[in-house]
């Protein structure tokens, strides 16, 4: 990869990996067209990534390898909410829900664990990035931040429109987050995706440092009325409290 300076070469390799994930595998020619890079540059980066074990080759096509699963599994174990909360996610799934843990990273709510009851659709997958301002987990985490941190985050994100229910006005969102903070629960009533609802509660440590949120997500058919307002709300809040106690007893 002599044609790229070291730092640029690293950035290019990252772009190649992102493209392989986006395209679900690609040939050199497809990457050349997708990234507007020379075929020789694409080939050199791919070969290096193959040698390092981050990319697999099958015929003319390249795919991201399972090395990323190994890396991701190792990375998520460093999150205290995962260590203390994975069991709670499974318990929520056993109770009939689709549950997940999210953390705030790069101005998004990133799912690091999920479990789903056999009768429920899995809506959120591990690694999914949800908008902070209109997902239940995202709103729960925003509400748990101190005002200075919340302001900094909101200054750096776009309050994008997802559905007719999305709060895109900052003043309205801030007022809503105050309500979430006082309740200890955030509800998503089809604000992120039509037909999808959610409920979440943030988890903090003994210093009130935000660690993430535990969430339940489901269709409006399964998460409405008493199920949303009482059953799921109570279970999510109890789960968050148990996770919080485990972490504070460490």
N, C-alpha and C positions, 0 to 999 in steps of 0.2 A: 504494500500500500504506500509506495514511495511518493505518489502524486498528492497525498494529503499530509498537512502538518499533523503532529500527534493529537492535539486537542480536537481538530476538525475530523480526524479519522475516527475518534471515539464517538463523536456526534453522528457521523455517517453510519457507523455500525449500529447505533441505536435506532436510526431512521430505518435501516434495513430490517431490523427485528420488528419494529412497529408495523412496517409494511407487510411482513410475513404473517403477522397476527391478523391484521386487517383483511388481507386477501385470503387468509386461511391456506397459505402455501402459495408459492409462485416460482416461475422459472426466471432465469437471468433476464431474458427479454422482457417479461412482464414487470420485473422490478426496474429495469432500465426505463421503461415507459412511465411507470408509476412515480418514480422518484426523480426522473430527469437526470440520471447519472449515466456515465459511460458504462458500457458493458464490462470493460476491463476492471473498472472500479468496483462495480457490483460483484463481479466474480471474485476479486481479491478479498473483499470484505466477507463474502459468503464462505470462502475457503478457510479464512481465519476462524470464523465462527464455528464451522464444522470441526476444525482441528481442536478447538477449545471445548467442544461438546454442547454448544448452545444451539446448533442448527443441525438437522438431519437432512440427508439427501436421498431421494428416491427417484431414480432415473434422472430426468431433467428438472425435477421439481424439488424445491427446498421448503422445509417446515421448521418452525421453532421446536426445539426438542423438549423432552421431559425434564431436562436440567432446570428449566424454569419452575416446574412443580416442586422440585427439591429446594430451590432457592426460596420460593414463596412460602413453603411449609416451615422452613427454618426462620424466615423473617417474622412470620405472624406469631411464633412462639415467644418473641421478645415483648409482645404487647401484654401487659398485665390483665387487661380485660379479657383477652382470649384465654389465658391460663385459668382465670377465675370464672369465666362465663360460658365456656363451651358446653359444660354440663347443663346449664340452664337453657341454652338453646335447644338441646335435645329434649329436655323436659317439656318445653313449650310445644315442640313438634308432637310429642307423645300425647299432649292434651288436645291435639287436633288443629294445630296452627302451622303456618310457614313462618319460621323465626330466623333471625340473623343478628349478628353483631357487626357494628360499623365503627370506624374510627375516622377522625377528621384528618385528611391529608391532602395537600395541594388544593385547598379550597373545594374539597368534595367530601362526601360521605362514602368511604370505601368499605365494602363488605369483606370481612376477614373470616367469617364462619356462617354457615347456614344449615338448617335442617328443616325438613318438611314432612308433615303427616302424609301417609299414603293416599289419603282422599283429597289432598290439596295440591294446587299447581305451584311449582317452584317459580316464583316471579323474579327473585333476586339471586344471583349467583356469586360465588366467591370471586373477588376481584372487580366486581361491578362498581362503577363510580356514579353515585347519585347526587343530584344537586342539593346543596345545603338548604336552600330557602323554600323548597317545596316537597321534600321527603320527610317522613316522620322522624327518622333518625337524625337527619341533618338539622331539622328545627329543634329537636331536643338538645343537640350539642350546641347550637348557636345560643339557645336560651341559658345553657349552663356556663357559658363563657362570661368572664367579667366584661364590663361595658367597653373597656379600652380594647380588649382583644376582639370583641364582637364588631366594634366599629372598624378595626383594621381589616377584618375579614370581609365585611360587607363593602368596604371601599375597594376591595380587590376582586370582587365577583360581579357578574352581570345577573341581575334578577330576571332571568329569561322567562319567556312565556312558554308554558308546556300545555296547559289546558285552560278552559274558561275559569277554572277555580284557582289558578295560580296567583299568589300575591306577588305582584311586580312593583308595587309602590312601597318605597322604603319605610315611610312613616307608618303605613298600615302593618307592614311586617314587624317593625319594632314593637308596636302596640300588641300585636299577636304574640310575639316572643315573651313579653312581660307576663301574659296570661299563661303561657306554657311554663314559664319559670315558677309561677305561684302554684300551679297545679302539679308540677313534677311530671307531666305527661304531655307529649305532642301528638296531635292527630293529623293525619293526612287524608283529607276527604277528596280524593280524585284530583289533587293539585299537581301531582307529578305525571300521572298517566290516567287517561280516561278508564273508568271501570276498576281502578285499583285504589285500595285504601290501606292505611297503616296506622300503627300506634307505637310509640317509643318512649323510653325513659333514659335519661343520661346517667352515666356512672362516673363518679369522681373519687379521688383518693382522700386520705385524711387531711390533706392540705387544700382540698377543693380544686385540685388540678383535674381538668377534664381528661378522661381516659377513653371515652367512646359512648356508645348507646346500645341498648338491647331493644330489638324491634320485632313486631309481628306485622306481616304484610299479607294481603289477600284481596280477592275480588270483592266488589261492592255487595255481591250476593251473600258472601260468607262473613264479611265484616261490616255489619250494619245493625242499627237498633240496639237491643240489649247485648248482643255479642260484642259490639264495639264499645259501647258505653260502660258496660259492667264486667262481663266475663274476661275479655281480652285485656281491658284496662287494668283490672285487678291483678291478673296473672303477670303482666309485663312489669307493673310497679313492684310486685313482690319479688320477681326475678332480679330486677335492678337493685333492690335493697339487699338481697342475699349476696349478689356479686360484690356490692359495695362493702358489706361486712367482711367477706373473705379477704378482700384486698386490704382493708384497714387492720386486719388481724395479722397480716404478714410480718 
